[in-house]
Amino acid sequence: MYFSRQRYLNKLIAHKNNHLIKVITGIRRSGKSFLLFDIFYRHLRSEGVTDDHIIRIDLENRRNKSLRNPDALIAHIDSLMTDNDTYYIMLDEVQMVPEFEDVLNSYTKIDNADVYVTGSNSKFLSRDVITEFRGRGDEIHLYPLSVLEIAEAVPHLGWEQLWQQYLTYGGLPFTLQLQSDDEKSSYLKQLFRETYLRDIKERHNVRNDMALETILDIMSSSVGSLTNPSKLERTFNSLSRTTLSSATIKEYLGYLEDAFLIHRAMRFDIKGKKYISTPYKYYFSDIGLRNARLNFRQIEENHIMENVIYNELLMRGYNVDVGVVELRQGDDRKQIEIDFVVNRGSQRYYIQSAYAIPSEEKWWQETRPLEAVGDSFKKIVIVKDDILLRRDDRGITTLGLRQFLLDENSINL
């Protein structure tokens, strides 16, 4: 089974030879090494780049242990650069090299060196890229597989089977190689426990294992719900025999974000045109990992659908916030929520995730916040039913989940 990851390949192609260090970030096991060493390598060869001008070094490989010495690595790369043509330097798990920042920065000053690296989430995060490379880093973030990527790679799956597989097991590539439900669930549970949690604990020297895991359980159970450290503190203290301060909980949430396990969506006051500091919503970057954390006991399709829509919008390159709009009825004022305020450049969309709309009352409930916005940007309701796109006389578009996920241009129709 081959995943082309065309969206990310296009980004690598667009960033070639820009004299910056291309840093591929993303959650563990999302396919960073495969993107660089296989997909991008094939592209370079198809463009006529010869093998002797593609330098690929897997620093996690024991055979390359000697190259984990920074001076030995530089000497090795320099020895392979024998002319003035461009050399494409690809380093996998570069965090295994002490002082790797100096190694990489040294190649930004060499005109015929084009550098690409991946790194472990436990030591090599997007905020580290910004800090360490001082404007010389060019981040390309890789997400787990989208529904469309899976549909293209496994075309025999019908929509309902595809959706059920995705809402249960998510989009980490290796899960698609596994045949049985038992294999998929065991893989995801072990991956969460032995890789992600271990990374977080080692990187941040977390000593209170049970507290971190309890916070994870709470976040997994309340995906897409408004929360903040103070609210989580009350929830934690009601569930646990010990107490945990909101400051510590805030730190733990930061660790989970740094590991790309969760994303935080801020609330935006649409009419006031300002961000609201708290509470936030949190979504899991891979819904299969979220389900694995709960031992696949809590598969609420409506909440998962909202999470998947959020992730899909991020994959398409949009900035996504939670919208807040104020309604006035006489002297009463009430704040109501729009699931997503979606921005990219001059584009803006307001999107509601509505699993089902069985009645006129439910339709009014879902569309009332959109009407209250009062501007001319596009307003969309995404429903689970596989329906034809329709638009009412208020300009509100209703879109089926299948069309939204399988047509990248769907919100522009």
Sequence and secondary structure as in RCSB ss.txt:
>XXXX:A:sequence
MYFSRQRYLNKLIAHKNNHLIKVITGIRRSGKSFLLFDIFYRHLRSEGVTDDHIIRIDLENRRNKSLRNPDALIA
HIDSLMTDNDTYYIMLDEVQMVPEFEDVLNSYTKIDNADVYVTGSNSKFLSRDVITEFRGRGDEIHLYPLSVLEI
AEAVPHLGWEQLWQQYLTYGGLPFTLQLQSDDEKSSYLKQLFRETYLRDIKERHNVRNDMALETILDIMSSSVGS
LTNPSKLERTFNSLSRTTLSSATIKEYLGYLEDAFLIHRAMRFDIKGKKYISTPYKYYFSDIGLRNARLNFRQIE
ENHIMENVIYNELLMRGYNVDVGVVELRQGDDRKQIEIDFVVNRGSQRYYIQSAYAIPSEEKWWQETRPLEAVGD
SFKKIVIVKDDILLRRDDRGITTLGLRQFLLDENSINL
>XXXX:A:secstr
     HHHHHHHHHTTTSSSEEEEEESTTSSHHHIIIIIIHHHHHHTT  GGGEEEEETTSGGGGGGGSHHHHHH
HHHHH  SSS EEEEEESGGGSTTHHHHHHHHTT TTEEEEEE  TTT  HHHHHHHHTT EEEEEE    HHHH
HHHSTTS HHHHHHHHHHHTT GGGGG  SHHHHHHHHHHHIIIIIHHHHHHHHT   HHHHHHHHHHHHHTTT 
EE HHHHHHHHHHH SS   HHHHHHHHHHHHHTTSEEEEEEEETTTTEEEEEEEEEEES HHHHHHHTTT    
HHHHHHHHHHHHHHHTT EEEEEEEEEEETTEEEEEEEEEEEEETTEEEEEEEES   SHHHHHHHHHHHHHH S
SSEEEEEESS    EE TTSEEEEEHHHHHH TTGGG 
